[in-house]
Amino acid sequence: MKHLLTVSEVAELLQLPVSWVYSNTRHDARDRIPGFRLGKYWRFREEDVQAWLEDHRVFMVKRKF
């Protein structure tokens, strides 16, 4: 098994606050980050987080005026 990421490591990977990661793991979150709980701790597979990130990528299109 590969190394599982903690909430802090996911926050660092995404360059977002830990509180943002926690709020996006809740059941009522719009687009939940894929992860799972081990007791009271959240863990994430890096490849799942990377795939989630790729799915939420927004491409900016340059427009000429």
C-alpha positions, 0 to 999 in steps of 0.5 A: 500500500502506498503512503496515505495523506493526512489532512495537513498533507492534502492542504499543503498539496492543494495550497489551501487551509486545513479548514478548507480540506475539512469542510470539503470532506463533509457529507453535505459538501458539494464536491467532496474530496475523496477520502476515508475515515480511520476512526476520527482521522481522515486519510486520502490516497494521493492518486485519488486527490490528484484525479479529483483535482484534475476533474475540477480543473478549469481552463481559462481561454484567452479572448481577443477583444 
